Amino acid sequence: MRITRVELLRAKEPVILPEPWHAAWGMPNGAPVTSFLFEFYRLTTDEGAVGYGPETGYDRPASLIGQDPAMVGAFFEREMSGRRSGCAHHGADGIEIAMWDILGRVAGLPLYKMLGAVTDRVPVYAGISRLMPPAELAEHVLGIVDEGFRAVKLRLHHQDPRDDLRAVEAVRVAAGDSLMILADANQHNASPGYRYWDRQTAQRMARALDEMGLWALEEPLPRTDLEGLAAIAASVDMYIAGGEFSPTLPDLYNDLVSGAYDIIQPDVRMGGNYGIMGVRRAAELADAMGRLIVPHTASGRSFPLGVPASLHVVAAVPNCPIIEFPYDPPFLTAATSQPVLEEAIWIDADGCVPVPQGPGLGVELVEDMLDVVWSVD
């Protein structure tokens, strides 16, 4: 079996959001998002098998022609392993995911079973994306809980950290102790005009949030401050999480050895060096060191294939207790993030997402909504 064609598919029309979306991690001066435009890779083999992956900026599509998609391990070592100085930067993770999709479709099995299933249902938390006044945020969270979510992640990115604490406290009081609450400080993001936390502020915030019974705090300091992160992780009972910006597995290894994170968060499709195989290896690395993995999952245009790929990986590892599910109506919903999927991914009655059961990634794209932008064969 050989790859004979590589294509980039793009939605014929963007999804227009109901109003400009100001994500917390870009506040206060980041430009709002007004639409999502979906793009995907499609690989076709000489036997007629196809596989799909999220667009990730792969810069060498012609090199794939004639390659055996079953040699996905060799592809990972060549394009994504990070063993060379720095990072490969080929945007290869979307291609790697498409290779796995082919293999699952040919085998007639969902990927998590090919990887060695541990479960077929994954608990999720609703990833809220915006800053809101405390009372408004509490009401918003209660509405999300009414829809079936049993865990939420809040954003901490106000100019005054005390406003972050007021917002979290309002949610805790309104929802009670039964709701699992996580918080994301996004202190590694490039946020024009934002007053970043210093170490002392991050430490005070972590202690205050720990007293509120939070389950995890993400990115309280930049990923490069391993010493500061390790000090925070050692001082609180809640988990300290991060790693979505750690570009390679060796970087995650250093994060873990330093004690910076209790939970690592690589993304299958962001950064170019993880994909399904990389996240699986990261999970094994963390498990060997007594740590957890909760992959970062990008929202909006990356949801349709990024979230299914993440579900398959974590359903085949023993140390993933929950996964991110970007959901923040009216901006992040099935209508805005999943219109190109034939069947939307959604939670069941106990706040878990069933792993897609079709072959490969287990999801199908609505091909009539997509055009071919370019093709290499």
C-alpha positions, 0 to 999 in steps of 0.5 A: 500500500502506497500513498498516491495523492495528498490533498488539502480540503477547505470548507466552501464557506467559513462559519460566521460566529454570532459576534466577535469572539474575544478569547481570554488568552488574547486579552486585553488587546488581542484581535477578536475571531469572527469566523472559523474556516475548516481545513483538512488533509486527505491522503489516498493510497493505490488501494483506494484507502483514504485517511484524514487529518487536521491541517497543520501547515505540512511543508513537504507533501510531495515527499509523501508520494510512494510512502507506505502509510503503515510506516507511520513510525518511520515518518514520526522518527524522521519528521517529528521526534525532536532528536535533532537540535531544536524542533523539526517544524514541518507541521507533520502531525496532521499527516501522521494523524491521517496515516493512522486514519488510513490504517484503522480504516483498512483494518476496520477498527477504531484507532483506540482498539488498535492502540490497545484499548483501556476504556471506550468512554472518556470524562471531559471538562467544558473548556470555557474560553472567555472572561466574564463578570463573576455573577455572569460567569457563575450563571454561564457555568450553571447552564453548562452544568445543566447540559450535563458537564460535570467539570469546567475549566475557567480562564484567569487573565484579568489585569487584576488577579483579584478579579480572577479570584472573585470569578472563581469564587462566584462559580464555586459558591454557585455550583457547590463542591460537587463541580470539578473546577480547573483554571487556566492562567495562560501565562505563556501566551502572547497577550498584548497589553497583559500584565503577566504574573511574577513568581510571587503573584503566581504562588499567591494565586495558586495557594488561594485557588488551592483553598477553593478546592480546584482540581488543577491550575494550568500554566501559572508561569511561562513554560520556561520557568521550570524552577518557579513551576516546580516550587508552585507544584510542590506547595499545593495539593491541586495539580499543576498542569502545562506543556501544550507549548513544549515543542518536543518529547525531550522538552516534556521529559525536562518538564517532568524531571524538573517537577514543573508539572503534575499533568502534561498537556501535549496536543495531537495537532499543535506544534508539529511534533506530537500527533497520535504517536507522540502523545502516546509516548508522552503518556507513557513517559508521564506514567513511568514517572507517576504523572498524568496526561490531559491533552490540550485540544484546540477549539474552533477549526481544529475540533473536528479531527483534533478532538477525535484523535485525542479521544482515541489516544487517551482511551488507550493509556491508563493515566488520563483521568479527563480531557478538554472539550472546548465548549463555550456557547454561543462561540464554541458549540457543535454548530460552530466547531463541528458543522463538517462532521456527519455526526457531532461529538457530544457528552453522555449522561454522566459527562463522558464522551464515547470514543467514536466507534467507526474505523480509524478516527471513527468520524466522517466529514461532510464532503459536500461542504469541502473543496480541494485547494491543492493536490499532489500526486 
